[in-house]
Amino acid sequence: MQDGARWYELRYDAATDSLLVRLATVPPETPVRQRTLEGGLLVVHAREDGQPVAWEVRQASRAGPLLSQILASLREISGALDALVAEAPRDFAAFLAWEAAQDGAFERLRGEVRRKAGGDDAHARLIVNLFAALDQRWQRADQRLHLSSLRVVSPKAEAVLYPPVVVRRTRAGAEPDKGEIEPVLVAEVVPEDADQAALAPRLEAYEAIPALRRILLLTLGRPRVVWRVRDAAGRWQEGKAEGRAAQVALDELGLVLPLDAVYAGPAPA
């Protein structure tokens, strides 16, 4: 999301248990460097996709109120994005080009366009915990793990989705553009009383992606994960695991996911 010259994007660094907030673009002549600002916050000037950017690093973010504070800031600047929905093209190919050019992220499902949904502190904490749990167990060189910023396109369903966590297949020597990724796994967070009929169009759009192997649905409010997994014959099967002691074998990633790591911390009020 962009507001004038300021950028707001969250990225969790599991190695240092830090939340990185992209604050602003940096003039092209700015060298890659690090410096400390007032209050002890560290700003890293670096290059991302060839462009200079600044990242503010805040330590131990998962344990404090930082996620709530940043989400509140994001909501303050997000109102203008709603007005852009009316400008979205109806043609799917035109929509893909339009959406890729926007500062904000917009989803499309069954012809309806909306900006990427956010969430509260409990929602954000669950996503960060999942990302960290996967990242700490990661051993695959042919796949890459992404948090909250990767566009997933389902051409057959003419849908564009932004799942909170995505694992995509990588190919040596080539980086796919924004519309050509091959997702292996996507994860979503759903309320405990989620309307299954309302979830169906989203699941159908995911299942129409040939490369996708698994959809994880994390329940907000209690340790419960439901998944849809594609079997060897190409059919989608459903499973679930409940309780902090439960584990989910993610064969497509070559790891086992413990629910106590995903649901670490106090239960939401």
CYANA upper distance limits for C-alpha pairs under 8 A (distance plus 0.5 A):
  1 MET  CA      7 TRP  CA      6.48
  1 MET  CA      8 TYR  CA      6.17
  1 MET  CA      9 GLU  CA      7.44
  1 MET  CA     74 LEU  CA      8.31
  1 MET  CA     77 ILE  CA      8.44
  1 MET  CA     78 SER  CA      7.97
  1 MET  CA    103 ASP  CA      5.97
  1 MET  CA    104 GLY  CA      5.29
  1 MET  CA    105 ALA  CA      8.18
  2 GLN  CA      6 ARG  CA      6.38
  2 GLN  CA      7 TRP  CA      5.26
  2 GLN  CA      8 TYR  CA      7.08
  2 GLN  CA     77 ILE  CA      8.34
  2 GLN  CA    103 ASP  CA      6.41
  2 GLN  CA    104 GLY  CA      7.66
  3 ASP  CA      7 TRP  CA      7.00
  3 ASP  CA     77 ILE  CA      7.00
  5 ALA  CA     24 ALA  CA      6.71
  5 ALA  CA     25 THR  CA      7.49
  6 ARG  CA     23 LEU  CA      6.13
  6 ARG  CA     24 ALA  CA      5.09
  6 ARG  CA     25 THR  CA      7.69
  7 TRP  CA     22 ARG  CA      6.40
  7 TRP  CA     23 LEU  CA      5.26
  7 TRP  CA     24 ALA  CA      5.33
  7 TRP  CA     25 THR  CA      7.68
  8 TYR  CA     21 VAL  CA      6.79
  8 TYR  CA     22 ARG  CA      5.88
  8 TYR  CA     23 LEU  CA      6.11
  8 TYR  CA     24 ALA  CA      8.21
  8 TYR  CA     74 LEU  CA      7.51
  9 GLU  CA     20 LEU  CA      8.45
  9 GLU  CA     21 VAL  CA      6.00
  9 GLU  CA     22 ARG  CA      5.66
  9 GLU  CA     23 LEU  CA      8.08
 10 LEU  CA     19 LEU  CA      7.32
 10 LEU  CA     20 LEU  CA      6.36
 10 LEU  CA     21 VAL  CA      5.52
 10 LEU  CA     22 ARG  CA      7.33
 11 ARG  CA     19 LEU  CA      6.40
 11 ARG  CA     20 LEU  CA      5.54
 11 ARG  CA     21 VAL  CA      7.03
 11 ARG  CA    147 LEU  CA      7.39
 12 TYR  CA     17 ASP  CA      7.78
 12 TYR  CA     18 SER  CA      6.51
 12 TYR  CA     19 LEU  CA      5.18
 12 TYR  CA     20 LEU  CA      6.54
 12 TYR  CA    128 VAL  CA      7.37
 12 TYR  CA    132 ALA  CA      8.43
 12 TYR  CA    147 LEU  CA      8.23
 13 ASP  CA     17 ASP  CA      6.21
 13 ASP  CA     18 SER  CA      5.79
 13 ASP  CA     19 LEU  CA      6.75
 13 ASP  CA     20 LEU  CA      7.69
 14 ALA  CA     18 SER  CA      7.37
 14 ALA  CA    132 ALA  CA      5.84
 14 ALA  CA    135 ASP  CA      7.50
 14 ALA  CA    136 GLN  CA      7.75
 16 THR  CA     59 GLN  CA      8.11
 17 ASP  CA     59 GLN  CA      7.07
 17 ASP  CA     60 ALA  CA      6.00
 17 ASP  CA     61 SER  CA      7.44
 17 ASP  CA     62 ARG  CA      7.89
 18 SER  CA     57 VAL  CA      7.00
 18 SER  CA     58 ARG  CA      6.16
 18 SER  CA     59 GLN  CA      5.04
 18 SER  CA     60 ALA  CA      5.92
 18 SER  CA     61 SER  CA      6.12
 18 SER  CA     62 ARG  CA      8.23
 19 LEU  CA     57 VAL  CA      6.53
 19 LEU  CA     58 ARG  CA      6.02
 19 LEU  CA     59 GLN  CA      7.12
 19 LEU  CA     60 ALA  CA      8.07
 19 LEU  CA     61 SER  CA      6.11
 19 LEU  CA     62 ARG  CA      8.35
 20 LEU  CA     55 TRP  CA      6.51
 20 LEU  CA     56 GLU  CA      6.09
 20 LEU  CA     57 VAL  CA      5.19
 20 LEU  CA     58 ARG  CA      6.97
 21 VAL  CA     55 TRP  CA      5.96
 21 VAL  CA     56 GLU  CA      5.63
 21 VAL  CA     57 VAL  CA      7.06
 22 ARG  CA     53 VAL  CA      7.75
 22 ARG  CA     54 ALA  CA      6.35
 22 ARG  CA     55 TRP  CA      4.89
 22 ARG  CA     56 GLU  CA      6.76
 23 LEU  CA     53 VAL  CA      8.39
 23 LEU  CA     54 ALA  CA      6.37
 23 LEU  CA     55 TRP  CA      6.41
 23 LEU  CA     56 GLU  CA      7.15
 24 ALA  CA     53 VAL  CA      6.66
 24 ALA  CA     54 ALA  CA      6.11
 24 ALA  CA     55 TRP  CA      8.21
 25 THR  CA     51 GLN  CA      8.49
 25 THR  CA     52 PRO  CA      6.82
 25 THR  CA     53 VAL  CA      5.09
 25 THR  CA     54 ALA  CA      6.77
 26 VAL  CA     30 THR  CA      7.03
 26 VAL  CA     45 HIS  CA      8.24
 26 VAL  CA     52 PRO  CA      5.76
 26 VAL  CA     53 VAL  CA      5.64
 26 VAL  CA     54 ALA  CA      6.96
 27 PRO  CA     52 PRO  CA      7.42
 28 PRO  CA     51 GLN  CA      7.77
 28 PRO  CA     52 PRO  CA      6.61
 30 THR  CA     45 HIS  CA      8.38
 30 THR  CA     52 PRO  CA      7.70
 31 PRO  CA     45 HIS  CA      7.89
 31 PRO  CA     46 ALA  CA      8.33
 32 VAL  CA     44 VAL  CA      8.47
 32 VAL  CA     45 HIS  CA      5.74
 32 VAL  CA     46 ALA  CA      5.37
 32 VAL  CA     47 ARG  CA      7.55
 32 VAL  CA     52 PRO  CA      8.22
 33 ARG  CA     44 VAL  CA      6.85
 33 ARG  CA     45 HIS  CA      5.68
 33 ARG  CA     46 ALA  CA      7.19
 34 GLN  CA     42 LEU  CA      7.79
 34 GLN  CA     43 VAL  CA      6.56
 34 GLN  CA     44 VAL  CA      5.08
 34 GLN  CA     45 HIS  CA      6.33
 35 ARG  CA     42 LEU  CA      6.59
 35 ARG  CA     43 VAL  CA      6.26
 35 ARG  CA     44 VAL  CA      7.16
 36 THR  CA     40 GLY  CA      6.66
 36 THR  CA     41 LEU  CA      6.41
 36 THR  CA     42 LEU  CA      5.10
 36 THR  CA     43 VAL  CA      6.68
 37 LEU  CA     41 LEU  CA      5.92
 37 LEU  CA     42 LEU  CA      6.57
 37 LEU  CA     43 VAL  CA      7.45
 41 LEU  CA     56 GLU  CA      7.38
 41 LEU  CA     57 VAL  CA      6.93
 41 LEU  CA     58 ARG  CA      6.95
 42 LEU  CA     56 GLU  CA      6.31
 42 LEU  CA     57 VAL  CA      5.91
 42 LEU  CA     58 ARG  CA      7.92
 43 VAL  CA     54 ALA  CA      6.90
 43 VAL  CA     55 TRP  CA      5.92
 43 VAL  CA     56 GLU  CA      4.94
 43 VAL  CA     57 VAL  CA      6.73
 44 VAL  CA     54 ALA  CA      6.06
 44 VAL  CA     55 TRP  CA      5.59
 44 VAL  CA     56 GLU  CA      6.93
 44 VAL  CA     57 VAL  CA      8.10
 45 HIS  CA     52 PRO  CA      7.34
 45 HIS  CA     53 VAL  CA      6.34
 45 HIS  CA     54 ALA  CA      5.10
 45 HIS  CA     55 TRP  CA      7.06
 46 ALA  CA     52 PRO  CA      6.06
 46 ALA  CA     53 VAL  CA      6.14
 46 ALA  CA     54 ALA  CA      6.94
 46 ALA  CA     55 TRP  CA      8.39
 47 ARG  CA     51 GLN  CA      5.60
 47 ARG  CA     52 PRO  CA      4.81
 47 ARG  CA     53 VAL  CA      6.37
 48 GLU  CA     52 PRO  CA      6.81
 48 GLU  CA     53 VAL  CA      7.14
 60 ALA  CA     64 GLY  CA      7.78
 61 SER  CA     65 PRO  CA      8.07
 61 SER  CA     66 LEU  CA      6.34
 61 SER  CA     67 LEU  CA      7.61
 62 ARG  CA     66 LEU  CA      8.04
 62 ARG  CA     67 LEU  CA      7.90
 62 ARG  CA    125 ARG  CA      7.34
 62 ARG  CA    128 VAL  CA      8.39
 65 PRO  CA     69 GLN  CA      6.92
 66 LEU  CA     70 ILE  CA      6.70
 67 LEU  CA     71 LEU  CA      6.50
 67 LEU  CA    121 ASP  CA      6.53
 67 LEU  CA    124 ALA  CA      7.55
 67 LEU  CA    125 ARG  CA      8.21
 68 SER  CA     72 ALA  CA      6.57
 68 SER  CA    120 ASP  CA      7.36
 68 SER  CA    121 ASP  CA      5.68
 69 GLN  CA     73 SER  CA      6.92
 70 ILE  CA     74 LEU  CA      6.70
 71 LEU  CA     75 ARG  CA      6.74
 71 LEU  CA    119 GLY  CA      8.33
 71 LEU  CA    120 ASP  CA      7.79
 71 LEU  CA    121 ASP  CA      8.28
 72 ALA  CA     76 GLU  CA      6.94
 73 SER  CA     77 ILE  CA      7.35
 74 LEU  CA     78 SER  CA      6.67
 75 ARG  CA     79 GLY  CA      7.69
 78 SER  CA     82 ASP  CA      7.83
 79 GLY  CA     83 ALA  CA      8.00
 80 ALA  CA     84 LEU  CA      7.74
 81 LEU  CA     85 VAL  CA      7.77
 81 LEU  CA    104 GLY  CA      7.17
 81 LEU  CA    115 ARG  CA      7.44
 82 ASP  CA    114 ARG  CA      8.01
 82 ASP  CA    115 ARG  CA      7.16
 83 ALA  CA     87 GLU  CA      8.39
 84 LEU  CA     88 ALA  CA      7.42
 85 VAL  CA    106 PHE  CA      8.44
 85 VAL  CA    113 VAL  CA      6.74
 85 VAL  CA    114 ARG  CA      6.73
 85 VAL  CA    115 ARG  CA      7.76
 88 ALA  CA     95 PHE  CA      6.77
 88 ALA  CA     98 TRP  CA      7.49
 88 ALA  CA     99 GLU  CA      8.23
 88 ALA  CA    113 VAL  CA      7.84
 89 PRO  CA     94 ALA  CA      6.49
 89 PRO  CA     95 PHE  CA      5.58
 89 PRO  CA     98 TRP  CA      7.85
 90 ARG  CA     94 ALA  CA      7.95
 90 ARG  CA     95 PHE  CA      7.11
 90 ARG  CA    111 GLY  CA      7.77
 91 ASP  CA     95 PHE  CA      6.54
 92 PHE  CA     96 LEU  CA      6.77
 92 PHE  CA    158 GLU  CA      6.69
 93 ALA  CA     97 ALA  CA      7.13
 94 ALA  CA     98 TRP  CA      6.63
 95 PHE  CA     99 GLU  CA      6.36
 96 LEU  CA    100 ALA  CA      6.63
 96 LEU  CA    179 GLY  CA      8.27
 97 ALA  CA    101 ALA  CA      7.02
 98 TRP  CA    102 GLN  CA      7.23
 99 GLU  CA    105 ALA  CA      7.53
 99 GLU  CA    106 PHE  CA      6.87
100 ALA  CA    178 LYS  CA      8.02
104 GLY  CA    115 ARG  CA      7.80
104 GLY  CA    116 LYS  CA      8.37
105 ALA  CA    115 ARG  CA      6.31
105 ALA  CA    116 LYS  CA      5.91
105 ALA  CA    162 TYR  CA      8.32
106 PHE  CA    113 VAL  CA      7.21
106 PHE  CA    114 ARG  CA      6.08
106 PHE  CA    115 ARG  CA      4.54
106 PHE  CA    116 LYS  CA      5.67
106 PHE  CA    160 VAL  CA      8.20
106 PHE  CA    161 LEU  CA      8.36
107 GLU  CA    113 VAL  CA      6.16
107 GLU  CA    114 ARG  CA      5.91
107 GLU  CA    115 ARG  CA      6.30
107 GLU  CA    116 LYS  CA      6.33
107 GLU  CA    159 ALA  CA      7.90
107 GLU  CA    160 VAL  CA      5.53
107 GLU  CA    161 LEU  CA      5.54
107 GLU  CA    162 TYR  CA      7.24
108 ARG  CA    112 GLU  CA      5.97
108 ARG  CA    113 VAL  CA      4.92
108 ARG  CA    114 ARG  CA      7.02
108 ARG  CA    158 GLU  CA      8.20
108 ARG  CA    159 ALA  CA      5.58
108 ARG  CA    160 VAL  CA      5.36
108 ARG  CA    161 LEU  CA      7.16
109 LEU  CA    113 VAL  CA      7.15
109 LEU  CA    157 ALA  CA      8.36
109 LEU  CA    158 GLU  CA      7.76
109 LEU  CA    159 ALA  CA      5.38
109 LEU  CA    160 VAL  CA      7.17
109 LEU  CA    161 LEU  CA      8.24
109 LEU  CA    201 PRO  CA      7.85
109 LEU  CA    202 ARG  CA      7.67
109 LEU  CA    205 ALA  CA      8.32
110 ARG  CA    157 ALA  CA      7.90
110 ARG  CA    158 GLU  CA      7.80
110 ARG  CA    159 ALA  CA      7.33
110 ARG  CA    201 PRO  CA      7.98
111 GLY  CA    158 GLU  CA      8.17
111 GLY  CA    159 ALA  CA      8.22
116 LYS  CA    162 TYR  CA      7.23
119 GLY  CA    123 HIS  CA      5.97
119 GLY  CA    124 ALA  CA      6.87
120 ASP  CA    124 ALA  CA      6.73
121 ASP  CA    125 ARG  CA      6.50
122 ALA  CA    126 LEU  CA      6.73
122 ALA  CA    220 LEU  CA      8.11
122 ALA  CA    268 PRO  CA      6.52
123 HIS  CA    127 ILE  CA      6.99
123 HIS  CA    189 VAL  CA      7.55
123 HIS  CA    220 LEU  CA      7.29
124 ALA  CA    128 VAL  CA      6.70
125 ARG  CA    129 ASN  CA      6.53
126 LEU  CA    130 LEU  CA      6.69
126 LEU  CA    189 VAL  CA      8.38
126 LEU  CA    220 LEU  CA      8.23
126 LEU  CA    262 VAL  CA      6.98
126 LEU  CA    263 TYR  CA      7.01
127 ILE  CA    131 PHE  CA      6.72
127 ILE  CA    164 PRO  CA      7.15
127 ILE  CA    165 VAL  CA      7.74
127 ILE  CA    189 VAL  CA      8.02
128 VAL  CA    132 ALA  CA      6.58
129 ASN  CA    133 ALA  CA      6.51
129 ASN  CA    261 ALA  CA      7.26
129 ASN  CA    262 VAL  CA      5.44
129 ASN  CA    263 TYR  CA      7.48
129 ASN  CA    264 ALA  CA      7.64
130 LEU  CA    134 LEU  CA      6.70
130 LEU  CA    261 ALA  CA      7.99
130 LEU  CA    262 VAL  CA      5.40
131 PHE  CA    135 ASP  CA      6.49
131 PHE  CA    145 LEU  CA      8.43
131 PHE  CA    146 HIS  CA      8.46
131 PHE  CA    147 LEU  CA      7.23
131 PHE  CA    165 VAL  CA      7.31
132 ALA  CA    136 GLN  CA      6.50
133 ALA  CA    137 ARG  CA      7.12
133 ALA  CA    257 LEU  CA      7.63
133 ALA  CA    258 PRO  CA      8.48
133 ALA  CA    261 ALA  CA      6.54
133 ALA  CA    262 VAL  CA      6.88
134 LEU  CA    138 TRP  CA      6.51
134 LEU  CA    257 LEU  CA      7.56
135 ASP  CA    145 LEU  CA      7.84
137 ARG  CA    255 LEU  CA      7.23
138 TRP  CA    255 LEU  CA      7.92
139 GLN  CA    254 GLY  CA      8.22
140 ARG  CA    144 ARG  CA      8.24
140 ARG  CA    253 LEU  CA      7.63
140 ARG  CA    254 GLY  CA      8.11
142 ASP  CA    169 ARG  CA      6.55
142 ASP  CA    170 THR  CA      5.74
142 ASP  CA    171 ARG  CA      7.38
143 GLN  CA    167 VAL  CA      7.08
143 GLN  CA    168 ARG  CA      6.03
143 GLN  CA    169 ARG  CA      4.96
143 GLN  CA    170 THR  CA      5.70
144 ARG  CA    167 VAL  CA      6.03
144 ARG  CA    168 ARG  CA      5.94
144 ARG  CA    169 ARG  CA      6.99
144 ARG  CA    170 THR  CA      7.17
145 LEU  CA    165 VAL  CA      7.98
145 LEU  CA    166 VAL  CA      6.48
145 LEU  CA    167 VAL  CA      5.06
145 LEU  CA    168 ARG  CA      7.21
146 HIS  CA    150 LEU  CA      7.26
146 HIS  CA    165 VAL  CA      6.28
146 HIS  CA    166 VAL  CA      5.66
146 HIS  CA    167 VAL  CA      6.68
147 LEU  CA    164 PRO  CA      6.44
147 LEU  CA    165 VAL  CA      5.31
147 LEU  CA    166 VAL  CA      7.12
148 SER  CA    162 TYR  CA      7.40
148 SER  CA    163 PRO  CA      6.92
148 SER  CA    164 PRO  CA      4.64
148 SER  CA    165 VAL  CA      6.12
148 SER  CA    166 VAL  CA      8.20
149 SER  CA    162 TYR  CA      7.36
149 SER  CA    164 PRO  CA      7.88
150 LEU  CA    162 TYR  CA      6.64
150 LEU  CA    163 PRO  CA      8.06
150 LEU  CA    166 VAL  CA      7.61
150 LEU  CA    178 LYS  CA      8.27
151 ARG  CA    160 VAL  CA      7.36
151 ARG  CA    161 LEU  CA      6.55
151 ARG  CA    162 TYR  CA      5.64
151 ARG  CA    163 PRO  CA      8.32
151 ARG  CA    178 LYS  CA      7.09
151 ARG  CA    179 GLY  CA      7.56
152 VAL  CA    160 VAL  CA      6.34
152 VAL  CA    161 LEU  CA      5.70
152 VAL  CA    162 TYR  CA      6.54
152 VAL  CA    163 PRO  CA      8.09
152 VAL  CA    179 GLY  CA      7.66
152 VAL  CA    181 ILE  CA      7.62
152 VAL  CA    183 PRO  CA      7.81
153 VAL  CA    158 GLU  CA      8.13
153 VAL  CA    159 ALA  CA      6.46
153 VAL  CA    160 VAL  CA      5.18
153 VAL  CA    161 LEU  CA      6.94
153 VAL  CA    179 GLY  CA      6.78
153 VAL  CA    180 GLU  CA      8.21
153 VAL  CA    209 ILE  CA      8.44
154 SER  CA    158 GLU  CA      6.30
154 SER  CA    159 ALA  CA      5.58
154 SER  CA    160 VAL  CA      6.81
154 SER  CA    205 ALA  CA      6.48
154 SER  CA    206 TYR  CA      7.13
154 SER  CA    208 ALA  CA      6.96
154 SER  CA    209 ILE  CA      5.99
155 PRO  CA    159 ALA  CA      6.97
155 PRO  CA    209 ILE  CA      8.09
156 LYS  CA    205 ALA  CA      8.35
156 LYS  CA    208 ALA  CA      6.83
156 LYS  CA    209 ILE  CA      8.07
157 ALA  CA    204 GLU  CA      8.39
157 ALA  CA    205 ALA  CA      5.90
157 ALA  CA    208 ALA  CA      7.20
159 ALA  CA    205 ALA  CA      6.95
163 PRO  CA    186 VAL  CA      6.68
163 PRO  CA    187 ALA  CA      6.57
163 PRO  CA    188 GLU  CA      6.35
164 PRO  CA    186 VAL  CA      8.24
164 PRO  CA    187 ALA  CA      6.76
164 PRO  CA    188 GLU  CA      6.53
164 PRO  CA    189 VAL  CA      8.37
165 VAL  CA    186 VAL  CA      6.32
165 VAL  CA    187 ALA  CA      5.70
165 VAL  CA    188 GLU  CA      7.72
166 VAL  CA    183 PRO  CA      7.25
166 VAL  CA    184 VAL  CA      8.17
166 VAL  CA    185 LEU  CA      6.30
166 VAL  CA    186 VAL  CA      5.11
166 VAL  CA    187 ALA  CA      7.04
167 VAL  CA    183 PRO  CA      6.28
167 VAL  CA    184 VAL  CA      6.01
167 VAL  CA    185 LEU  CA      5.54
167 VAL  CA    186 VAL  CA      6.96
168 ARG  CA    181 ILE  CA      7.07
168 ARG  CA    182 GLU  CA      5.87
168 ARG  CA    183 PRO  CA      4.58
168 ARG  CA    184 VAL  CA      5.67
168 ARG  CA    185 LEU  CA      7.48
169 ARG  CA    181 ILE  CA      7.87
169 ARG  CA    182 GLU  CA      5.96
169 ARG  CA    183 PRO  CA      6.71
169 ARG  CA    184 VAL  CA      6.86
170 THR  CA    174 ALA  CA      8.41
170 THR  CA    175 GLU  CA      7.99
170 THR  CA    182 GLU  CA      8.35
171 ARG  CA    175 GLU  CA      7.71
176 PRO  CA    180 GLU  CA      6.07
176 PRO  CA    181 ILE  CA      6.37
177 ASP  CA    181 ILE  CA      7.63
182 GLU  CA    211 ALA  CA      6.16
182 GLU  CA    212 LEU  CA      7.72
183 PRO  CA    211 ALA  CA      6.54
183 PRO  CA    212 LEU  CA      5.79
183 PRO  CA    213 ARG  CA      8.47
184 VAL  CA    211 ALA  CA      6.53
184 VAL  CA    212 LEU  CA      4.92
184 VAL  CA    213 ARG  CA      5.68
184 VAL  CA    214 ARG  CA      7.14
184 VAL  CA    252 GLU  CA      8.03
185 LEU  CA    212 LEU  CA      6.52
185 LEU  CA    213 ARG  CA      6.42
185 LEU  CA    214 ARG  CA      5.34
185 LEU  CA    215 ILE  CA      6.37
185 LEU  CA    216 LEU  CA      8.09
186 VAL  CA    212 LEU  CA      8.49
186 VAL  CA    214 ARG  CA      7.14
186 VAL  CA    215 ILE  CA      5.64
186 VAL  CA    216 LEU  CA      6.78
187 ALA  CA    215 ILE  CA      6.29
187 ALA  CA    216 LEU  CA      4.99
187 ALA  CA    217 LEU  CA      6.41
187 ALA  CA    218 LEU  CA      7.87
188 GLU  CA    215 ILE  CA      8.30
188 GLU  CA    216 LEU  CA      6.69
188 GLU  CA    217 LEU  CA      5.49
188 GLU  CA    218 LEU  CA      6.66
189 VAL  CA    217 LEU  CA      6.17
189 VAL  CA    218 LEU  CA      5.19
189 VAL  CA    219 THR  CA      6.46
189 VAL  CA    220 LEU  CA      6.88
190 VAL  CA    194 ALA  CA      6.55
190 VAL  CA    217 LEU  CA      6.92
190 VAL  CA    218 LEU  CA      6.54
190 VAL  CA    219 THR  CA      5.67
190 VAL  CA    220 LEU  CA      6.35
191 PRO  CA    219 THR  CA      6.23
191 PRO  CA    220 LEU  CA      5.47
191 PRO  CA    221 GLY  CA      7.75
192 GLU  CA    219 THR  CA      5.99
192 GLU  CA    220 LEU  CA      6.20
192 GLU  CA    221 GLY  CA      6.77
192 GLU  CA    222 ARG  CA      7.95
194 ALA  CA    199 LEU  CA      8.23
195 ASP  CA    199 LEU  CA      6.93
196 GLN  CA    200 ALA  CA      6.72
197 ALA  CA    201 PRO  CA      8.41
199 LEU  CA    203 LEU  CA      6.83
200 ALA  CA    204 GLU  CA      6.52
201 PRO  CA    205 ALA  CA      6.69
202 ARG  CA    206 TYR  CA      6.89
203 LEU  CA    207 GLU  CA      6.58
203 LEU  CA    215 ILE  CA      8.44
204 GLU  CA    208 ALA  CA      6.74
205 ALA  CA    209 ILE  CA      7.63
206 TYR  CA    212 LEU  CA      7.82
206 TYR  CA    215 ILE  CA      8.21
207 GLU  CA    212 LEU  CA      7.53
207 GLU  CA    236 TRP  CA      8.30
212 LEU  CA    230 ARG  CA      8.32
213 ARG  CA    229 VAL  CA      6.23
213 ARG  CA    230 ARG  CA      5.70
213 ARG  CA    252 GLU  CA      7.60
214 ARG  CA    227 TRP  CA      7.39
214 ARG  CA    228 ARG  CA      6.11
214 ARG  CA    229 VAL  CA      4.89
214 ARG  CA    230 ARG  CA      6.89
215 ILE  CA    227 TRP  CA      5.93
215 ILE  CA    228 ARG  CA      5.59
215 ILE  CA    229 VAL  CA      7.00
216 LEU  CA    225 VAL  CA      7.28
216 LEU  CA    226 VAL  CA      6.60
216 LEU  CA    227 TRP  CA      5.06
216 LEU  CA    228 ARG  CA      7.25
217 LEU  CA    225 VAL  CA      6.13
217 LEU  CA    226 VAL  CA      5.63
217 LEU  CA    227 TRP  CA      6.39
218 LEU  CA    223 PRO  CA      8.36
218 LEU  CA    224 ARG  CA      6.76
218 LEU  CA    225 VAL  CA      5.20
218 LEU  CA    226 VAL  CA      7.15
219 THR  CA    223 PRO  CA      7.16
219 THR  CA    224 ARG  CA      5.89
219 THR  CA    225 VAL  CA      6.58
219 THR  CA    226 VAL  CA      8.44
221 GLY  CA    267 ALA  CA      7.28
221 GLY  CA    268 PRO  CA      6.61
222 ARG  CA    243 GLY  CA      8.32
222 ARG  CA    263 TYR  CA      8.43
222 ARG  CA    267 ALA  CA      7.95
223 PRO  CA    242 GLU  CA      6.25
223 PRO  CA    243 GLY  CA      5.64
223 PRO  CA    244 ARG  CA      6.34
223 PRO  CA    259 LEU  CA      7.14
223 PRO  CA    260 ASP  CA      8.36
223 PRO  CA    263 TYR  CA      6.62
224 ARG  CA    240 LYS  CA      7.79
224 ARG  CA    241 ALA  CA      6.28
224 ARG  CA    242 GLU  CA      4.80
224 ARG  CA    243 GLY  CA      6.81
224 ARG  CA    259 LEU  CA      8.36
225 VAL  CA    240 LYS  CA      6.03
225 VAL  CA    241 ALA  CA      5.88
225 VAL  CA    242 GLU  CA      6.95
226 VAL  CA    238 GLU  CA      7.81
226 VAL  CA    239 GLY  CA      6.31
226 VAL  CA    240 LYS  CA      4.70
226 VAL  CA    241 ALA  CA      7.08
227 TRP  CA    238 GLU  CA      6.16
227 TRP  CA    239 GLY  CA      5.87
227 TRP  CA    240 LYS  CA      6.53
228 ARG  CA    236 TRP  CA      6.62
228 ARG  CA    237 GLN  CA      6.03
228 ARG  CA    238 GLU  CA      5.08
228 ARG  CA    239 GLY  CA      7.09
229 VAL  CA    236 TRP  CA      5.89
229 VAL  CA    237 GLN  CA      5.81
229 VAL  CA    238 GLU  CA      6.88
229 VAL  CA    239 GLY  CA      8.48
230 ARG  CA    234 GLY  CA      6.00
230 ARG  CA    235 ARG  CA      5.89
230 ARG  CA    236 TRP  CA      4.89
230 ARG  CA    237 GLN  CA      6.73
231 ASP  CA    235 ARG  CA      5.93
231 ASP  CA    236 TRP  CA      6.73
231 ASP  CA    237 GLN  CA      7.40
241 ALA  CA    246 ALA  CA      6.59
241 ALA  CA    247 GLN  CA      7.54
241 ALA  CA    248 VAL  CA      7.42
242 GLU  CA    246 ALA  CA      6.51
243 GLY  CA    259 LEU  CA      7.62
243 GLY  CA    260 ASP  CA      8.45
244 ARG  CA    258 PRO  CA      8.09
244 ARG  CA    259 LEU  CA      5.55
244 ARG  CA    260 ASP  CA      4.90
244 ARG  CA    263 TYR  CA      7.59
245 ALA  CA    258 PRO  CA      7.70
245 ALA  CA    259 LEU  CA      7.01
245 ALA  CA    260 ASP  CA      6.68
246 ALA  CA    258 PRO  CA      6.73
246 ALA  CA    259 LEU  CA      6.24
246 ALA  CA    260 ASP  CA      8.07
247 GLN  CA    256 VAL  CA      7.06
247 GLN  CA    257 LEU  CA      6.00
247 GLN  CA    258 PRO  CA      4.83
247 GLN  CA    259 LEU  CA      6.27
248 VAL  CA    256 VAL  CA      6.14
248 VAL  CA    257 LEU  CA      5.51
248 VAL  CA    258 PRO  CA      6.91
248 VAL  CA    259 LEU  CA      8.11
249 ALA  CA    255 LEU  CA      6.88
249 ALA  CA    256 VAL  CA      4.94
249 ALA  CA    257 LEU  CA      6.78
250 LEU  CA    254 GLY  CA      6.63
250 LEU  CA    255 LEU  CA      6.01
250 LEU  CA    256 VAL  CA      6.17
250 LEU  CA    257 LEU  CA      7.50
251 ASP  CA    255 LEU  CA      6.87
251 ASP  CA    256 VAL  CA      8.29
257 LEU  CA    261 ALA  CA      8.42
258 PRO  CA    262 VAL  CA      7.37
259 LEU  CA    263 TYR  CA      6.46
260 ASP  CA    264 ALA  CA      6.15
263 TYR  CA    267 ALA  CA      8.42
